[in-house]
Amino acid sequence: MIFVYCCIIISLITIGVNVYLLAGLSQIKRLNAQPLMQNGPSLDIIIAVRNEENDLEKALQSVCNIHYKNCRIIVVNDRSTDGTAGILARFARQFPQIKIVTISTLPDEWLGKNNALYQGYLNSDAEWMLFTDADVVFHPDALNKALDYALNNQLDHLTVLPEIASRSSLLNSVLATFSVMLCLHIKPWNARKPGLKGYAGVGAFNLLRRDVYEKIGTHAVIKLRPDDDLQLGLAIKKAGLRQDVLFGIGCVSLEWYRSLKEFGNGVTKNSFSVLDYSLPKVIFSVISIMVSITLPMPLMFIFGPGYIREIATVVLSSHIVYMIATPPNKWWYALMIPFAGLCMAWIILRAAIRNTRQGGIYWRDSFYSLDMLKGKTEV
């Protein structure tokens, strides 16, 4: 009977979570539905790059073709050792709006990317700044629409949730569950609502006013946070400033990782930081994922009596409805939720074990001790 009661309770919670997510996400508007701005304020696009020769050319081409006139592109080359410098030099000769900043040494107690974005700020003078990544592709009208929305809504900070698609269908199915976990963690639909928990910050598109960035203390206050994009959004929300988020489908896109293995290796380096380098939080998170995501449906279908299997079918149907209602997800991603949960639990556990064993993290070929990082967990 305990098994039956647990199945019923978890099923009701799961269906409720799907309804809650759909209700929350329905409050987020789409960037491509916003009007165009003709004459906007000055804007500096700041891109931190390190060994990005595989994706940089396509991303830079899209940035250079943006229709927003009053902008400059500041690309910070952070100690690249591949062909990145050559690509940047070629684009700088072709496009006069590009300014290249080269970093040869990393200051003490700074993560490389955070320092690069900060150096981009030091070389900028525009009223607005966009922090973005070297693999992001923009529609030519993306910034015109984003600035129009930000100004019309008197925002201090605007984040755009990019359209993420991998060449790996398996990874796409795992990313669908990962996005659910992230949304439940940050509650982006509450970003605009003062007094409610919820914020937004995405490395692909963090657009904010220069004076706001300076007011929260710049990247200097999060210089040792691997999850700098989330922490930037959190700092702005905590400061009581005006923040909002839009969906970027059709306007802002990237291939985050090319395979499930690449994804696992990539997020391993920052998943421990999201849990403040706390082993109790890691244990709690792994158990929660296993109990709420990985195990319920398989156990109910395999070991449950007929009526429990019917309940499991209803739960699976609610997952399918969620996936269909949140493009570009596919309906069959619902079938992969237990596997995706197992992957995320393993990534979190592996990150905690690896970082604890080595006493810190390696980030862009530099080592940072846990003692150093733990002193910088709070914004």
Buried (B, 14 or more C-beta within 10 A) or exposed (E): EEEBEBBBEBBEEBBEBBEBBBEBBEEBBBBBEBEEBEEBBBBBBBBBBBBBBEBBBBBBBBBBEBBBEBBBBBBBBBBBEEBBBEBBEEBBEEBEBBBBBEBEEBEEEBBBBBBBBBBBBEBBEBBBBBBBBBBBBBBEBBBBBBBBBBBEEEBBBBBBBBBBBBEBEBBBBBBBBBBBBBBEEBBBBBBBBEEEEBBBBBBBBBBBBBEBBEBBEBBEBBBBBBBBBBBBBBBBBEBEBBBBBBBBBEBBBBBBBEEBEBBBEEBBBBBBBBBEBBEEBBBEBBEEBBEBBBBBBEBBBEEBEEEBBEBBEEBBEBBBBBBEEBEEBBEEBBBBBBBBBBBBBBBBBBBBEBBBEEEBBEBBEEEBEBEBBBEBBEB
